[in-house]
Structures are given as structure tokens and as C-alpha cells.
Amino acid sequence: MKSHGIWASSLIGQQAQKSFRIAEGNDIVEIVLNILPDQKNAPEGSSAETEGWMVSVAYKAAPDTFLFSRTFPSEREARGAFDDLAKVSAEVEGLIRQEKTDEAVKATEELKKKLKSNSSETPILPPGAA
């Protein structure tokens, strides 16, 4: 158990990235989910404190085209959003792998509802509901 604790503590404070395929109409495209510390206005190499945690979703082929980008005040909230978005994205990819295209398109539409950029709605479950 001790080695698990060391492993888990090494993950705290680290960025993460996951890729998934989604169905947009007749096209299958790849998206990339990211989570990283957000040091707004911090000069390169600065030891400025993290101001939050940014979660973003972008097209892999167009990394500057964000489907979702939001900074959360705590790592816990950001990881919750990241995990929730990754779960829904994985469900879409599962449908694609099963060649259930119509269902994958519908699931992608539901995912995109969660990804409303600059939305005041957090795409994660309330605290304690996860």
C-alpha cells in the first residue's frame, strides 16, 4: 500500500492528456483532453503560484480550436471535470469501435452539450456525487 501512496502523490500536481475519437456527422475526428496548472500572466521560468487548474478539449488536428477551456480554482474540481469529460468521450469512442455510428453521433452531440465553451455550468457532478 505504501508504494501506491507514493505513486498517487507523484501524480498530484501533474498535467495529464488523453485522446479520444468522436463522431461528427459522417466524420470521425480525434479530440485531446488536457489538464494542467494555470499560471496566468506568469513570466517564463517564474516560480509564481498556480492560480488554478485549466481543463481544455481541442481537436487533435487543430490544437488551437478549443471545444472547451476552463480554469477551475482547485485541482480537485479540475480533475473531476477532466475525468467526467474523459468518461463521456470514452463512451463515444466505444460506440465508434463497435461501429454503432448513429449512436456515436448522438453521444457526440451530448458530449458537445457538456463542452459549451465559456459556460457558467461546470460539466462535473456536484461534490460528493462522483
C-alpha positions in Angstrom: 0.0 0.0 0.0 2.9 2.4 0.7 4.1 2.2 -2.9 0.6 3.1 -4.1 0.7 6.2 -1.9 4.0 7.2 -3.3 2.7 6.7 -6.8 -0.5 8.6 -6.1 1.3 11.5 -4.5 3.6 11.7 -7.6 0.6 12.3 -9.8 -0.8 15.2 -7.7 0.1 18.4 -9.4 0.9 16.9 -12.7 -0.7 17.7 -16.1 -2.4 14.9 -18.0 -3.6 14.4 -21.5 -5.9 11.8 -23.1 -7.1 11.4 -26.7 -10.4 10.1 -27.9 -12.3 9.7 -31.2 -15.7 11.3 -31.6 -18.3 11.2 -34.4 -19.3 14.5 -36.1 -21.8 13.6 -38.8 -20.1 11.2 -41.2 -16.6 12.1 -39.9 -14.6 10.5 -37.1 -12.3 13.1 -35.5 -9.9 12.9 -32.7 -10.0 15.2 -29.7 -7.4 15.8 -26.9 -8.3 16.5 -23.3 -5.8 18.3 -21.2 -5.4 19.3 -17.6 -2.6 21.5 -16.4 -1.7 24.1 -13.7 -2.7 27.5 -14.9 -0.2 30.2 -14.0 -1.9 33.3 -15.6 0.5 36.1 -16.5 3.5 34.3 -15.0 6.7 35.0 -16.9 8.6 32.1 -18.5 10.5 30.2 -15.8 8.7 32.1 -13.0 8.1 30.4 -9.6 4.7 32.1 -9.5 2.0 30.3 -7.6 -0.6 28.3 -9.6 -3.8 30.4 -10.0 -5.9 27.3 -10.8 -6.2 24.3 -13.0 -7.1 24.5 -16.7 -9.1 21.8 -18.4 -9.3 22.0 -22.2 -10.6 20.0 -25.0 -9.4 20.6 -28.6 -9.3 18.9 -31.9 -6.1 16.9 -32.4 -5.8 18.1 -36.0 -6.4 21.7 -34.9 -5.0 22.2 -31.4 -5.9 25.9 -31.3 -9.6 25.1 -31.8 -11.0 24.6 -28.4 -14.3 22.9 -27.8 -13.9 23.6 -24.1 -11.5 25.6 -22.0 -12.0 26.5 -18.4 -9.8 27.2 -15.3 -11.0 25.7 -12.1 -10.0 27.1 -8.7 -8.8 23.7 -7.3 -7.0 20.7 -8.7 -9.8 18.5 -7.3 -12.5 20.3 -9.3 -10.4 20.3 -12.5 -9.6 16.6 -12.1 -13.3 15.9 -11.6 -14.2 17.8 -14.8 -11.3 16.1 -16.7 -12.4 12.6 -15.5 -16.1 13.3 -16.3 -15.3 14.5 -19.8 -12.9 11.6 -20.4 -15.6 9.1 -19.3 -18.2 10.5 -21.7 -15.5 10.7 -24.5 -14.6 7.1 -23.9 -18.2 6.1 -24.2 -18.4 7.8 -27.6 -15.2 6.1 -28.7 -16.6 2.7 -27.5 -19.6 3.2 -29.8 -17.3 4.0 -32.7 -15.3 0.9 -32.1 -18.5 -1.1 -32.1 -19.4 0.5 -35.4 -22.6 2.0 -33.9 -22.3 5.2 -35.9 -25.8 6.6 -35.3 -25.4 6.1 -31.6 -21.9 7.6 -31.6 -23.2 10.7 -33.4 -25.9 11.2 -30.8 -23.4 10.6 -27.9 -21.1 13.1 -29.5 -23.9 15.7 -29.5 -24.5 15.0 -25.8 -20.7 15.4 -25.2 -20.7 18.7 -27.0 -23.5 20.0 -24.7 -21.1 19.4 -21.8 -18.4 21.3 -23.7 -20.2 24.6 -24.0 -17.2 26.9 -24.0 -17.2 29.7 -21.5 -20.3 28.3 -19.9 -21.0 29.1 -16.3 -22.1 25.5 -15.9 -19.4 23.1 -14.6 -19.5 19.8 -16.5 -18.9 17.8 -13.4 -21.1 16.2 -10.7 -21.6 18.2 -7.5 -19.0 17.5 -4.8 -19.5 14.1 -3.2 -21.7 12.8 -6.1 -18.9 11.2 -8.1 
